[in-house]
Structures are given as structure tokens and as C-alpha cells.
Amino acid sequence: MHVALACLTADADAAPLPEAVDEVRVADGAVETVWADGARTRITFEPVEVRHTER
């Protein structure tokens, strides 16, 4: 599985991408990103679903 992170903002003060993510986990056909603020985004592929939970 290949996972990529892109910044879609024109904000000059946006955090650098390496500082925005604490951890990326890949397991059981899913990708979970743990953001620096403690929020989590989980993407599954069968079925396709995106879940985001705030800290």
C-alpha cells in the first residue's frame, strides 16, 4: 500500500507536513493517521469509508 500526504492550503503559516503527523498505521486493509493534535483519520477500502475523530 502506498500512502501520500499533501498540503492543500495557501496559508504561509501552515505547519510543515512532517510536524503535522505523529504516526501512520497500515493494517487489515486500512490506513490510520494520528495527527499531531491527537485527532485520527481512518480510511478503509472494503467497504470504502473515511472516519475522522477529534482528540
Rosetta blueprint (number, residue, H / E / L):
1 M L
2 H L
3 V L
4 A L
5 L L
6 A L
7 C L
8 L L
9 T L
10 A L
11 D L
12 A L
13 D L
14 A L
15 A L
16 P L
17 L H
18 P H
19 E H
20 A H
21 V E
22 D E
23 E E
24 V E
25 R E
26 V E
27 A E
28 D L
29 G L
30 A E
31 V E
32 E E
33 T E
34 V E
35 W E
36 A L
37 D L
38 G L
39 A L
40 R E
41 T E
42 R E
43 I E
44 T E
45 F E
46 E L
47 P L
48 V E
49 E E
50 V E
51 R E
52 H E
53 T E
54 E L
55 R L
